[in-house]
């Protein structure tokens, strides 16, 4: 004999089964859903120091400021007004650093943040700017290219990339007391650092000549154009291509004198361009 039908019990079992199925679907969907922009809740360093992390300082050059980043902005109720120029700027305070959480995402300057390069964030300096950072505890220094905004914490004057923090030996402490000095290069090649007077003036290599660095020579124009765009994005240097005797030659520059050319040439030689060399043009 069949037991009497218990509608209440059967309905509860069906409802429970449906709820369980819905939960399974939600788990699967949430696991496949794209992660947010900053999927890490807490920032972190890589598990080990990779070979690709640079130890080379950023090279200060003349660059025009990005107009879009000169506008005032508000963060957490505080209004910030970017400076018209970084010339003569110096400051002291705490430096912090940012790493994997932001790696690969856009900076305020519209570039891709690479924690293995010498870059930094500042609240009001024009973008881009070049800054010498001195760790006041151990006197170690680094030159970074400021291409982002931050850090938005009281008392912090600059936020450094992982590479810069590594060179300053401040990864373990997280913050360090620093002095920052803007290295300003004007259109004529005159350089100042912080509040110091002019320290370098563009030298004449030969009468009315400029120095470039030849990086590569290809017969295929598309290949040379692609390389030129990539190197411009990587090093933030102007370039030109010359067509001579059936060959397209890529020249980065002009450089700001021989000192700048030699420093940049050494960096290129250590970064997969061992055959690069200096050339001169009127």
Steps between C-alpha positions, in 0.01 A plus 500: 500500500631836400554751782274800490634792285658771715473815286684718752801269519525457121470875438779568749725243332437650156565853630824393668616326182432812295685722747800267496506505122482879498791525743711268282427714195593819688830349612584394145405837353689696764807285437486576127412868537775749412686643793491869587765750396694450822417139578752494786353634821845571644805611304804273494848445361591210270599180678859540383702771329461439125786543256306759301490756782711798398776657706553783251381846599247677281674745267371857529415656164301796376136398470182701467246464780176316425222769497234258623697450823530873576137526607408515872346183642339381824582181692329409830362852529839668459561732206838473325635755253794380284800730472564683174865392507721275709801729465655583837284249691638318806324335792550265794270241650414133488521292185291187454492254210245310295532167323304203366152636574550779246745328263372504142231762559480853362673786680357852519723588205331236286800265504519142625643470850801270503622439854834378362584843351611821673176694537299672773179679594466853640192702590579830326816483286438546127488173307749385394774625736837361599594483868809404694397318819747473788443257786605710800570194713757333273578779245407275207359681197288429197365707209140424407253617238178626659205387288224438755303669782529416869568406776186634665610458858602776739874549527591296192668701226556236231396146408780300338500202268621165631827542308568841654417380851729202451789726402437724803491194727158583646289200404497344846413819685235598245565871553816708527591858582615658174598821328371556147645742244353557156751472216367756253618515137383793289469518122852643465649211697565697821467271802428586863461268796272603785574850626860488379617731220559374148722193515533399134459686175468336163847472354587549137625165371622653177393828351121483451494122535272276708572155634266203443529129577453254216318197634421293192500487120247301295400470136134470603342837587213341697747323727695818570177695566373239745831497685506880510153519656589235756824670606333840517237359734762320710761775533289813432760627250441670166626325191545531127553251219735553207499317168851457365614268222193278525512470880270655763694613805345577840660784695386590853550862597622764486684447827572776751875511449765231525433413865136422430594308184759286680265419790214404271730304267620289794141428598411393146805274478398327822139459380528284185660763272875428531573634149352848561737792439510881480454695176515875431289716270476870421 
